[in-house]
Amino acid sequence: MGIASLFQPHISGKGVAWNSLIKALTIALTVLIELFYVKFLLYKLGADLFGVISLTTNTILIVSLLTYVILNTMGRFVSIDVHRGNNSAANQAFNVGFLSLLVFSVVCLLPASATFSWYAPQLFIVPVGCETATRVLFAAVLFSFILTSLGSALSVGTFVYNRLDLVDPVSYTHLTLPTN
């Protein structure tokens, strides 16, 4: 099994089983980390500040709907073109999708994130003395979301070739970073 075999599509039942196993491990690891992480945050921060973290997470979920549309549309067209053997059209679909996401992030999300982060303490009930920390938290989380969205566009190839087993081990690192 050489390096070239990593980039071959998983078409057989064995590949589907492997992808399913990796996905199940990712879900189990996520649940375990979140169970301990939430308890840790509640203990260290208290219920008031934990509510601010929950609020930032819900804000990301709302914004992610917009990027989800761009990423899924791009993935669909790239996948169709690759499986038809039209690599130049797949390349063009990827470039248009990635550029759309980049422009959306820079023109819309970045200024909106900065404005939202600045006014977050006025928009929501924030514990006294935590206004600056709330601004920094919102800015950091929203900026991180923008970077993650752009990085997610680069995983279209693993989706097209049904090599999701290559993506999930990377997400293990991402899951454990916030808890360190």
Phi and psi restraints in degrees (value plus and minus 20) as a CYANA .aco file:
   2 GLY   PHI    -113.2   -73.2
   2 GLY   PSI    -199.5  -159.5
   3 ILE   PHI     -83.7   -43.7
   3 ILE   PSI     -51.7   -11.7
   4 ALA   PHI     -84.4   -44.4
   4 ALA   PSI     -49.8    -9.8
   5 SER   PHI     -90.1   -50.1
   5 SER   PSI     -38.5     1.5
   6 LEU   PHI     -84.6   -44.6
   6 LEU   PSI     -47.3    -7.3
   7 PHE   PHI    -122.8   -82.8
   7 PHE   PSI      -5.1    34.9
   8 GLN   PHI    -110.3   -70.3
   8 GLN   PSI     124.9   164.9
   9 PRO   PHI     -88.9   -48.9
   9 PRO   PSI     126.6   166.6
  10 HIS   PHI    -110.8   -70.8
  10 HIS   PSI      82.4   122.4
  11 ILE   PHI    -127.3   -87.3
  11 ILE   PSI     -49.3    -9.3
  12 SER   PHI     -93.6   -53.6
  12 SER   PSI     149.7   189.7
  13 GLY   PHI     -83.5   -43.5
  13 GLY   PSI     -48.9    -8.9
  14 LYS   PHI     -84.1   -44.1
  14 LYS   PSI     -60.7   -20.7
  15 GLY   PHI     -86.7   -46.7
  15 GLY   PSI     -59.5   -19.5
  16 VAL   PHI     -85.4   -45.4
  16 VAL   PSI     -61.5   -21.5
  17 ALA   PHI     -82.9   -42.9
  17 ALA   PSI     -62.6   -22.6
  18 TRP   PHI     -84.0   -44.0
  18 TRP   PSI     -65.5   -25.5
  19 ASN   PHI     -80.6   -40.6
  19 ASN   PSI     -60.5   -20.5
  20 SER   PHI     -85.2   -45.2
  20 SER   PSI     -61.2   -21.2
  21 LEU   PHI     -83.1   -43.1
  21 LEU   PSI     -66.1   -26.1
  22 ILE   PHI     -81.9   -41.9
  22 ILE   PSI     -61.6   -21.6
  23 LYS   PHI     -84.7   -44.7
  23 LYS   PSI     -61.0   -21.0
  24 ALA   PHI     -83.6   -43.6
  24 ALA   PSI     -61.2   -21.2
  25 LEU   PHI     -83.5   -43.5
  25 LEU   PSI     -58.4   -18.4
  26 THR   PHI     -83.5   -43.5
  26 THR   PSI     -64.7   -24.7
  27 ILE   PHI     -83.8   -43.8
  27 ILE   PSI     -65.2   -25.2
  28 ALA   PHI     -81.2   -41.2
  28 ALA   PSI     -64.3   -24.3
  29 LEU   PHI     -84.0   -44.0
  29 LEU   PSI     -60.5   -20.5
  30 THR   PHI     -81.6   -41.6
  30 THR   PSI     -65.9   -25.9
  31 VAL   PHI     -82.4   -42.4
  31 VAL   PSI     -66.0   -26.0
  32 LEU   PHI     -81.2   -41.2
  32 LEU   PSI     -66.7   -26.7
  33 ILE   PHI     -83.6   -43.6
  33 ILE   PSI     -64.9   -24.9
  34 GLU   PHI     -84.7   -44.7
  34 GLU   PSI     -56.8   -16.8
  35 LEU   PHI     -79.4   -39.4
  35 LEU   PSI     -66.4   -26.4
  36 PHE   PHI     -96.2   -56.2
  36 PHE   PSI     -55.8   -15.8
  37 TYR   PHI     -87.7   -47.7
  37 TYR   PSI     -62.1   -22.1
  38 VAL   PHI     -83.6   -43.6
  38 VAL   PSI     -64.6   -24.6
  39 LYS   PHI     -81.3   -41.3
  39 LYS   PSI     -62.5   -22.5
  40 PHE   PHI     -82.0   -42.0
  40 PHE   PSI     -66.5   -26.5
  41 LEU   PHI     -84.6   -44.6
  41 LEU   PSI     -61.7   -21.7
  42 LEU   PHI     -81.6   -41.6
  42 LEU   PSI     -61.3   -21.3
  43 TYR   PHI     -87.4   -47.4
  43 TYR   PSI     -65.5   -25.5
  44 LYS   PHI     -96.7   -56.7
  44 LYS   PSI     -58.0   -18.0
  45 LEU   PHI    -120.6   -80.6
  45 LEU   PSI     -49.6    -9.6
  46 GLY   PHI      70.1   110.1
  46 GLY   PSI     148.0   188.0
  47 ALA   PHI     -87.6   -47.6
  47 ALA   PSI     -56.1   -16.1
  48 ASP   PHI     -84.6   -44.6
  48 ASP   PSI     -71.0   -31.0
  49 LEU   PHI     -91.9   -51.9
  49 LEU   PSI     -49.5    -9.5
  50 PHE   PHI     -84.0   -44.0
  50 PHE   PSI     -53.2   -13.2
  51 GLY   PHI     -82.2   -42.2
  51 GLY   PSI     -54.4   -14.4
  52 VAL   PHI     -86.4   -46.4
  52 VAL   PSI     -61.0   -21.0
  53 ILE   PHI     -84.1   -44.1
  53 ILE   PSI     -63.0   -23.0
  54 SER   PHI     -80.8   -40.8
  54 SER   PSI     -57.8   -17.8
  55 LEU   PHI     -84.8   -44.8
  55 LEU   PSI     -61.3   -21.3
  56 THR   PHI     -85.0   -45.0
  56 THR   PSI     -58.1   -18.1
  57 THR   PHI     -83.6   -43.6
  57 THR   PSI     -62.5   -22.5
  58 ASN   PHI     -87.3   -47.3
  58 ASN   PSI     -53.7   -13.7
  59 THR   PHI     -82.7   -42.7
  59 THR   PSI     -62.6   -22.6
  60 ILE   PHI     -82.9   -42.9
  60 ILE   PSI     -59.4   -19.4
  61 LEU   PHI     -82.0   -42.0
  61 LEU   PSI     -57.9   -17.9
  62 ILE   PHI     -87.9   -47.9
  62 ILE   PSI     -65.8   -25.8
  63 VAL   PHI     -88.3   -48.3
  63 VAL   PSI     -51.7   -11.7
  64 SER   PHI     -86.6   -46.6
  64 SER   PSI     -41.5    -1.5
  65 LEU   PHI     -80.2   -40.2
  65 LEU   PSI     -57.5   -17.5
  66 LEU   PHI     -89.2   -49.2
  66 LEU   PSI     -64.4   -24.4
  67 THR   PHI     -92.3   -52.3
  67 THR   PSI     -49.4    -9.4
  68 TYR   PHI     -78.7   -38.7
  68 TYR   PSI     -61.8   -21.8
  69 VAL   PHI     -82.0   -42.0
  69 VAL   PSI     -66.2   -26.2
  70 ILE   PHI     -84.7   -44.7
  70 ILE   PSI     -67.1   -27.1
  71 LEU   PHI     -84.8   -44.8
  71 LEU   PSI     -62.1   -22.1
  72 ASN   PHI     -90.1   -50.1
  72 ASN   PSI     -57.3   -17.3
  73 THR   PHI     -84.4   -44.4
  73 THR   PSI     -64.2   -24.2
  74 MET   PHI     -82.0   -42.0
  74 MET   PSI     -66.3   -26.3
  75 GLY   PHI     -81.0   -41.0
  75 GLY   PSI     -58.3   -18.3
  76 ARG   PHI     -84.2   -44.2
  76 ARG   PSI     -69.7   -29.7
  77 PHE   PHI     -89.7   -49.7
  77 PHE   PSI     -57.7   -17.7
  78 VAL   PHI     -83.9   -43.9
  78 VAL   PSI     -63.7   -23.7
  79 SER   PHI     -82.2   -42.2
  79 SER   PSI     -65.1   -25.1
  80 ILE   PHI     -81.7   -41.7
  80 ILE   PSI     -66.0   -26.0
  81 ASP   PHI     -86.9   -46.9
  81 ASP   PSI     -59.4   -19.4
  82 VAL   PHI     -85.3   -45.3
  82 VAL   PSI     -63.2   -23.2
  83 HIS   PHI     -93.5   -53.5
  83 HIS   PSI     -37.0     3.0
  84 ARG   PHI    -106.4   -66.4
  84 ARG   PSI     -27.9    12.1
  85 GLY   PHI      65.3   105.3
  85 GLY   PSI      -9.5    30.5
  86 ASN   PHI    -118.6   -78.6
  86 ASN   PSI      59.3    99.3
  87 ASN   PHI     -87.8   -47.8
  87 ASN   PSI     -51.6   -11.6
  88 SER   PHI     -88.0   -48.0
  88 SER   PSI     -58.1   -18.1
  89 ALA   PHI     -88.6   -48.6
  89 ALA   PSI     -56.8   -16.8
  90 ALA   PHI     -84.2   -44.2
  90 ALA   PSI     -61.5   -21.5
  91 ASN   PHI     -82.9   -42.9
  91 ASN   PSI     -62.6   -22.6
  92 GLN   PHI     -85.7   -45.7
  92 GLN   PSI     -61.8   -21.8
  93 ALA   PHI     -83.1   -43.1
  93 ALA   PSI     -61.3   -21.3
  94 PHE   PHI     -83.8   -43.8
  94 PHE   PSI     -66.7   -26.7
  95 ASN   PHI     -81.1   -41.1
  95 ASN   PSI     -63.0   -23.0
  96 VAL   PHI     -84.6   -44.6
  96 VAL   PSI     -63.6   -23.6
  97 GLY   PHI     -84.2   -44.2
  97 GLY   PSI     -65.8   -25.8
  98 PHE   PHI     -85.5   -45.5
  98 PHE   PSI     -62.4   -22.4
  99 LEU   PHI     -83.5   -43.5
  99 LEU   PSI     -60.2   -20.2
 100 SER   PHI     -80.8   -40.8
 100 SER   PSI     -64.2   -24.2
 101 LEU   PHI     -85.9   -45.9
 101 LEU   PSI     -60.3   -20.3
 102 LEU   PHI     -84.0   -44.0
 102 LEU   PSI     -67.0   -27.0
 103 VAL   PHI     -83.8   -43.8
 103 VAL   PSI     -64.5   -24.5
 104 PHE   PHI     -79.2   -39.2
 104 PHE   PSI     -61.1   -21.1
 105 SER   PHI     -87.2   -47.2
 105 SER   PSI     -65.7   -25.7
 106 VAL   PHI     -95.8   -55.8
 106 VAL   PSI     -63.7   -23.7
 107 VAL   PHI    -100.7   -60.7
 107 VAL   PSI     -58.2   -18.2
 108 CYS   PHI    -123.8   -83.8
 108 CYS   PSI     -75.9   -35.9
 109 LEU   PHI     -90.1   -50.1
 109 LEU   PSI     -61.2   -21.2
 110 LEU   PHI     -83.3   -43.3
 110 LEU   PSI     -71.7   -31.7
 111 PRO   PHI     -85.2   -45.2
 111 PRO   PSI     -58.6   -18.6
 112 ALA   PHI     -85.2   -45.2
 112 ALA   PSI     -58.7   -18.7
 113 SER   PHI     -85.2   -45.2
 113 SER   PSI     -62.6   -22.6
 114 ALA   PHI     -82.8   -42.8
 114 ALA   PSI     -65.4   -25.4
 115 THR   PHI     -85.5   -45.5
 115 THR   PSI     -66.3   -26.3
 116 PHE   PHI     -82.5   -42.5
 116 PHE   PSI     -62.1   -22.1
 117 SER   PHI     -82.4   -42.4
 117 SER   PSI     -61.1   -21.1
 118 TRP   PHI     -85.9   -45.9
 118 TRP   PSI     -60.5   -20.5
 119 TYR   PHI    -114.5   -74.5
 119 TYR   PSI     -16.7    23.3
 120 ALA   PHI     -75.6   -35.6
 120 ALA   PSI     -63.8   -23.8
 121 PRO   PHI     -83.8   -43.8
 121 PRO   PSI     -46.2    -6.2
 122 GLN   PHI    -103.6   -63.6
 122 GLN   PSI     -47.7    -7.7
 123 LEU   PHI     -99.3   -59.3
 123 LEU   PSI     -49.4    -9.4
 124 PHE   PHI    -146.0  -106.0
 124 PHE   PSI     140.5   180.5
 125 ILE   PHI    -100.4   -60.4
 125 ILE   PSI      93.9   133.9
 126 VAL   PHI    -137.8   -97.8
 126 VAL   PSI     118.9   158.9
 127 PRO   PHI     -76.2   -36.2
 127 PRO   PSI     123.8   163.8
 128 VAL   PHI     -79.6   -39.6
 128 VAL   PSI     114.5   154.5
 129 GLY   PHI      68.8   108.8
 129 GLY   PSI     -22.6    17.4
 130 CYS   PHI    -132.0   -92.0
 130 CYS   PSI      -3.3    36.7
 131 GLU   PHI     -84.6   -44.6
 131 GLU   PSI     -67.2   -27.2
 132 THR   PHI     -86.0   -46.0
 132 THR   PSI     -62.6   -22.6
 133 ALA   PHI     -82.0   -42.0
 133 ALA   PSI     -56.3   -16.3
 134 THR   PHI     -86.6   -46.6
 134 THR   PSI     -61.9   -21.9
 135 ARG   PHI     -80.7   -40.7
 135 ARG   PSI     -66.1   -26.1
 136 VAL   PHI     -84.5   -44.5
 136 VAL   PSI     -61.8   -21.8
 137 LEU   PHI     -81.1   -41.1
 137 LEU   PSI     -69.2   -29.2
 138 PHE   PHI     -81.3   -41.3
 138 PHE   PSI     -63.8   -23.8
 139 ALA   PHI     -83.0   -43.0
 139 ALA   PSI     -65.4   -25.4
 140 ALA   PHI     -85.3   -45.3
 140 ALA   PSI     -63.1   -23.1
 141 VAL   PHI     -88.1   -48.1
 141 VAL   PSI     -63.0   -23.0
 142 LEU   PHI     -88.0   -48.0
 142 LEU   PSI     -59.4   -19.4
 143 PHE   PHI     -85.2   -45.2
 143 PHE   PSI     -61.2   -21.2
 144 SER   PHI     -81.7   -41.7
 144 SER   PSI     -58.1   -18.1
 145 PHE   PHI     -83.3   -43.3
 145 PHE   PSI     -61.4   -21.4
 146 ILE   PHI     -81.8   -41.8
 146 ILE   PSI     -65.3   -25.3
 147 LEU   PHI     -84.3   -44.3
 147 LEU   PSI     -60.4   -20.4
 148 THR   PHI     -84.8   -44.8
 148 THR   PSI     -58.6   -18.6
 149 SER   PHI     -83.4   -43.4
 149 SER   PSI     -64.0   -24.0
 150 LEU   PHI     -85.1   -45.1
 150 LEU   PSI     -58.2   -18.2
 151 GLY   PHI     -87.8   -47.8
 151 GLY   PSI     -53.5   -13.5
 152 SER   PHI     -84.5   -44.5
 152 SER   PSI     -50.6   -10.6
 153 ALA   PHI     -82.9   -42.9
 153 ALA   PSI     -49.6    -9.6
 154 LEU   PHI     -95.9   -55.9
 154 LEU   PSI     -31.6     8.4
 155 SER   PHI    -109.1   -69.1
 155 SER   PSI     -12.8    27.2
 156 VAL   PHI     -79.2   -39.2
 156 VAL   PSI     -57.0   -17.0
 157 GLY   PHI     -82.0   -42.0
 157 GLY   PSI     -58.6   -18.6
 158 THR   PHI     -87.9   -47.9
 158 THR   PSI     -52.0   -12.0
 159 PHE   PHI     -89.5   -49.5
 159 PHE   PSI     -64.7   -24.7
 160 VAL   PHI     -80.8   -40.8
 160 VAL   PSI     -60.6   -20.6
 161 TYR   PHI    -115.2   -75.2
 161 TYR   PSI      -8.7    31.3
 162 ASN   PHI      35.1    75.1
 162 ASN   PSI      22.8    62.8
 163 ARG   PHI    -132.3   -92.3
 163 ARG   PSI      33.6    73.6
 164 LEU   PHI     -87.3   -47.3
 164 LEU   PSI     -38.9     1.1
 165 ASP   PHI     -86.3   -46.3
 165 ASP   PSI     -37.3     2.7
 166 LEU   PHI    -104.2   -64.2
 166 LEU   PSI     -41.5    -1.5
 167 VAL   PHI    -106.4   -66.4
 167 VAL   PSI     -62.0   -22.0
 168 ASP   PHI     -83.1   -43.1
 168 ASP   PSI     -60.5   -20.5
 169 PRO   PHI     -79.7   -39.7
 169 PRO   PSI     -51.1   -11.1
 170 VAL   PHI     -87.6   -47.6
 170 VAL   PSI     -57.6   -17.6
 171 SER   PHI     -88.9   -48.9
 171 SER   PSI     -42.8    -2.8
 172 TYR   PHI     -80.6   -40.6
 172 TYR   PSI     -61.7   -21.7
 173 THR   PHI     -83.1   -43.1
 173 THR   PSI     -63.3   -23.3
 174 HIS   PHI     -82.4   -42.4
 174 HIS   PSI     -57.0   -17.0
 175 LEU   PHI     -87.7   -47.7
 175 LEU   PSI     -56.9   -16.9
 176 THR   PHI    -105.3   -65.3
 176 THR   PSI     -37.5     2.5
 177 LEU   PHI     -82.4   -42.4
 177 LEU   PSI     -64.6   -24.6
 178 PRO   PHI     -85.1   -45.1
 178 PRO   PSI     -40.6    -0.6
 179 THR   PHI    -108.5   -68.5
 179 THR   PSI     -28.8    11.2
